[in-house]
Amino acid sequence: MDSSLSTAHALLGALAITVVLAGLHLAAPRIRRLPLVPEAATGSFAGGLAVAYVFLHLLPEIAEGNEAVGAALTDVLEPTPLIDLGIFLVALAGFTAFFAMERLADRRVGARTGDRAVNPAGAAAGRPPAGVYWLHLGSFVVYNALITYTMPLRLRTGVLFALLFTVAMGLHFVLTDRGLEERYGARFDRTGRLILTGGLLLGWAAAALAAPTSTLLVALLTALLGGSILLNVFKEEIPSGRRTSFGWFLTGLALYAGLLAAVTAVSE
């Protein structure tokens, strides 16, 4: 654990990471279509990396109750069965909320497709209505804001782990961008990426103005983020169907697992 990083330095480091993540959001379509690299390879590699992150870092972090955060905030959280249950209930709530958004968008697409059968001239047929788009996009804004709101604390409790988290989230954004673009098309191209970038900056600004001081609050926010990441990992990043490359999936998985093991060994 790197406890020598000051609050001010952690905030500046978090700003740099926020800018990198924002750039990845804006460049996501180009990254997915790199010359000479099939999209199946980039998608599967990112999927393997994200799955390794979830099972080897995110879930253990939630389970241990953010002990490192408690030390950084000098607010040690004494775990109890009730607190542990509450934290995992919040993770479940994050998972369920994003699942509900996906179901809502899918059902509205189905309804629009049915409308098109009756009215072939409907220009909006096959796309979710504007209300669903803004609600779904708003959930991702909250998601992004949580990532950067907790980033200064991640840097204070372990710079290398924070950098690995950034790599995982950066590739994760590239894949969630694909799902949103496929679902919302030109509407997302016009407004979505800029708004999601704004969510990242909003989270960092909130950390600069009102950094969390409660370990329990951080644990609950991490759990909410964790549940959301789980749903999006399973939905977007586990290779399936026409975009499968199991070799690249294993490469991403093994690479991230190896890096995490190396960082853990160095931090001991």
Secondary structure per residue as TSV (DSSP state, phi and psi in degrees):
chain	resnum	aa	ss	phi	psi
A	1	M	-	360.0	139.1
A	2	D	-	-104.7	97.9
A	3	S	-	-96.4	1.0
A	4	S	-	-84.1	-11.3
A	5	L	-	-73.5	124.7
A	6	S	-	-74.9	165.2
A	7	T	H	-60.7	-42.7
A	8	A	H	-64.9	-43.1
A	9	H	H	-66.4	-38.2
A	10	A	H	-63.7	-37.8
A	11	L	H	-67.5	-40.6
A	12	L	H	-67.3	-40.8
A	13	G	H	-62.7	-40.0
A	14	A	H	-64.1	-35.8
A	15	L	H	-64.4	-42.9
A	16	A	H	-61.2	-43.0
A	17	I	H	-65.2	-38.7
A	18	T	H	-60.8	-42.1
A	19	V	H	-64.4	-40.6
A	20	V	H	-62.9	-46.4
A	21	L	H	-63.8	-38.0
A	22	A	H	-63.3	-42.1
A	23	G	H	-62.0	-38.2
A	24	L	H	-65.9	-37.3
A	25	H	H	-58.6	-48.7
A	26	L	H	-70.5	-30.7
A	27	A	H	-94.5	2.1
A	28	A	H	-52.9	-45.2
A	29	P	H	-61.3	-37.6
A	30	R	H	-71.1	-37.3
A	31	I	H	-64.6	-40.6
A	32	R	H	-65.5	-24.8
A	33	R	T	-115.8	43.2
A	34	L	-	-61.6	141.4
A	35	P	T	-59.6	138.8
A	36	L	T	68.0	6.1
A	37	V	-	-119.6	110.6
A	38	P	-	-61.7	144.5
A	39	E	H	-61.1	-29.7
A	40	A	H	-60.7	-36.0
A	41	A	H	-69.6	-47.6
A	42	T	H	-64.7	-41.7
A	43	G	H	-65.0	-45.1
A	44	S	H	-69.1	-39.6
A	45	F	H	-60.8	-47.6
A	46	A	H	-62.8	-37.7
A	47	G	H	-62.7	-46.6
A	48	G	H	-62.7	-41.2
A	49	L	H	-63.7	-43.7
A	50	A	H	-68.8	-38.0
A	51	V	H	-64.5	-42.4
A	52	A	H	-60.2	-42.1
A	53	Y	H	-60.1	-45.7
A	54	V	I	-61.8	-47.8
A	55	F	I	-82.6	-27.9
A	56	L	I	-100.4	-16.5
A	57	H	I	-128.2	-51.6
A	58	L	I	-66.2	-52.1
A	59	L	H	-63.9	-43.1
A	60	P	H	-61.8	-36.0
A	61	E	H	-62.7	-43.7
A	62	I	H	-65.1	-42.1
A	63	A	H	-65.8	-34.4
A	64	E	T	-84.9	-1.8
A	65	G	T	72.4	28.7
A	66	N	-	56.7	52.0
A	67	E	H	-61.4	-40.7
A	68	A	H	-64.3	-37.9
A	69	V	H	-64.1	-41.7
A	70	G	H	-59.6	-39.5
A	71	A	H	-66.5	-40.0
A	72	A	H	-67.4	-35.4
A	73	L	H	-91.6	-1.8
A	74	T	T	48.7	42.8
A	75	D	-	-140.1	74.1
A	76	V	-	-70.4	128.6
A	77	L	-	-92.0	117.6
A	78	E	-	-81.5	111.9
A	79	P	-	-70.0	140.6
A	80	T	-	-133.1	160.2
A	81	P	H	-55.3	-36.8
A	82	L	H	-69.1	-42.5
A	83	I	H	-64.3	-44.8
A	84	D	H	-58.9	-43.9
A	85	L	H	-62.8	-42.4
A	86	G	H	-61.8	-41.2
A	87	I	H	-62.6	-44.9
A	88	F	H	-73.1	-26.4
A	89	L	H	-65.8	-37.8
A	90	V	H	-65.9	-40.9
A	91	A	H	-60.0	-42.8
A	92	L	H	-63.4	-37.3
A	93	A	H	-64.0	-41.1
A	94	G	H	-62.8	-43.1
A	95	F	H	-60.3	-46.5
A	96	T	H	-67.4	-39.0
A	97	A	H	-61.9	-44.1
A	98	F	H	-71.2	-34.0
A	99	F	H	-63.3	-39.5
A	100	A	H	-63.0	-39.9
A	101	M	H	-61.9	-42.8
A	102	E	H	-63.8	-43.4
A	103	R	H	-64.3	-41.5
A	104	L	H	-62.1	-46.0
A	105	A	H	-63.4	-42.1
A	106	D	H	-63.7	-42.3
A	107	R	H	-67.1	-38.2
A	108	R	H	-70.1	-34.1
A	109	V	H	-62.7	-42.6
A	110	G	H	-61.5	-40.5
A	111	A	H	-65.2	-41.7
A	112	R	H	-65.2	-38.0
A	113	T	H	-64.0	-39.1
A	114	G	H	-63.8	-39.3
A	115	D	H	-62.1	-35.9
A	116	R	H	-64.9	-33.5
A	117	A	H	-63.6	-31.4
A	118	V	H	-85.4	-37.4
A	119	N	-	-129.0	85.9
A	120	P	T	-60.2	-19.4
A	121	A	T	-80.6	-4.3
A	122	G	-	-64.0	112.3
A	123	A	T	-69.2	-27.2
A	124	A	T	-90.7	3.0
A	125	A	T	-60.9	141.8
A	126	G	T	85.5	-5.1
A	127	R	S	-120.1	143.6
A	128	P	-	-61.9	151.1
A	129	P	-	-66.9	167.5
A	130	A	H	-59.5	-38.9
A	131	G	H	-60.4	-41.6
A	132	V	H	-66.2	-41.1
A	133	Y	H	-58.8	-49.0
A	134	W	H	-68.4	-35.6
A	135	L	H	-65.9	-44.8
A	136	H	H	-64.9	-45.2
A	137	L	H	-63.8	-38.9
A	138	G	H	-60.7	-36.6
A	139	S	H	-65.5	-35.0
A	140	F	H	-74.2	-28.3
A	141	V	H	-63.6	-45.0
A	142	V	H	-61.5	-43.0
A	143	Y	H	-56.6	-49.8
A	144	N	H	-65.7	-40.2
A	145	A	H	-63.2	-37.4
A	146	L	H	-64.0	-37.2
A	147	I	H	-61.4	-48.0
A	148	T	H	-83.4	-22.9
A	149	Y	H	-65.6	-37.2
A	150	T	S	-90.5	-3.3
A	151	M	H	-64.1	-42.4
A	152	P	H	-57.7	-39.8
A	153	L	H	-66.7	-37.4
A	154	R	H	-60.2	-40.7
A	155	L	H	-67.6	-37.8
A	156	R	H	-68.1	-28.1
A	157	T	H	-98.0	-2.8
A	158	G	-	163.4	100.7
A	159	V	H	-62.1	-45.0
A	160	L	H	-65.4	-40.2
A	161	F	H	-65.0	-36.9
A	162	A	H	-64.9	-38.5
A	163	L	H	-67.1	-39.4
A	164	L	H	-63.6	-39.5
A	165	F	H	-60.2	-40.8
A	166	T	H	-63.3	-43.5
A	167	V	H	-59.6	-46.8
A	168	A	H	-61.3	-45.2
A	169	M	H	-69.8	-36.0
A	170	G	H	-61.3	-47.7
A	171	L	H	-69.1	-33.5
A	172	H	H	-59.6	-42.6
A	173	F	H	-60.8	-38.8
A	174	V	H	-59.8	-37.7
A	175	L	H	-80.6	-39.2
A	176	T	H	-65.8	-31.9
A	177	D	H	-59.3	-41.2
A	178	R	H	-61.0	-45.0
A	179	G	H	-63.3	-41.7
A	180	L	H	-69.2	-38.2
A	181	E	H	-65.3	-41.7
A	182	E	H	-65.0	-35.0
A	183	R	H	-80.6	-40.4
A	184	Y	H	-112.0	-7.4
A	185	G	T	59.3	-134.4
A	186	A	H	-61.8	-29.0
A	187	R	H	-60.9	-43.2
A	188	F	I	-70.7	-38.1
A	189	D	I	-60.5	-36.9
A	190	R	I	-74.5	-43.8
A	191	T	I	-123.0	-29.1
A	192	G	I	-62.4	-50.5
A	193	R	H	-63.9	-40.3
A	194	L	H	-64.4	-39.7
A	195	I	H	-68.3	-40.8
A	196	L	H	-64.7	-36.7
A	197	T	H	-62.1	-40.7
A	198	G	H	-61.1	-35.5
A	199	G	H	-61.6	-40.1
A	200	L	H	-62.3	-45.3
A	201	L	H	-66.6	-36.2
A	202	L	H	-62.0	-43.7
A	203	G	H	-62.1	-42.3
A	204	W	H	-65.2	-43.0
A	205	A	H	-61.5	-39.3
A	206	A	H	-62.9	-39.1
A	207	A	H	-66.3	-36.3
A	208	A	H	-68.9	-35.7
A	209	L	H	-89.0	-34.0
A	210	A	S	-147.2	73.1
A	211	A	-	-64.7	144.6
A	212	P	-	-66.0	142.0
A	213	T	-	-120.3	-3.6
A	214	S	-	-109.1	124.9
A	215	T	H	-64.0	-36.1
A	216	L	H	-63.6	-42.4
A	217	L	H	-61.3	-45.1
A	218	V	H	-62.1	-41.1
A	219	A	H	-62.0	-41.1
A	220	L	H	-69.4	-41.1
A	221	L	H	-65.2	-40.2
A	222	T	H	-63.7	-40.4
A	223	A	H	-65.0	-42.1
A	224	L	H	-61.8	-45.4
A	225	L	H	-62.7	-41.9
A	226	G	H	-61.8	-44.3
A	227	G	H	-62.4	-39.4
A	228	S	H	-65.7	-42.8
A	229	I	H	-62.6	-41.4
A	230	L	H	-56.7	-48.6
A	231	L	H	-62.0	-45.4
A	232	N	H	-69.1	-33.3
A	233	V	I	-62.9	-49.7
A	234	F	I	-65.9	-33.9
A	235	K	I	-77.1	-44.4
A	236	E	I	-102.9	-32.4
A	237	E	I	-109.9	-12.4
A	238	I	S	-80.2	116.0
A	239	P	-	-57.7	142.8
A	240	S	-	-153.6	155.7
A	241	G	G	58.2	-131.6
A	242	R	G	-73.2	-11.4
A	243	R	G	-115.0	41.6
A	244	T	-	-100.7	133.0
A	245	S	-	-142.5	94.9
A	246	F	H	-64.7	-32.1
A	247	G	H	-61.8	-45.3
A	248	W	H	-68.5	-33.9
A	249	F	H	-60.9	-47.5
A	250	L	H	-64.7	-35.7
A	251	T	H	-61.5	-48.2
A	252	G	H	-61.8	-43.2
A	253	L	H	-61.1	-49.6
A	254	A	H	-67.6	-38.5
A	255	L	H	-63.7	-47.1
A	256	Y	H	-68.6	-39.0
A	257	A	H	-61.6	-41.5
A	258	G	H	-65.0	-44.3
A	259	L	H	-62.3	-42.4
A	260	L	H	-64.3	-39.9
A	261	A	H	-64.1	-41.0
A	262	A	H	-65.0	-44.7
A	263	V	H	-63.3	-40.0
A	264	T	H	-62.5	-42.2
A	265	A	H	-64.3	-41.8
A	266	V	H	-66.3	-34.6
A	267	S	H	-78.5	-13.8
A	268	E	-	-65.2	360.0
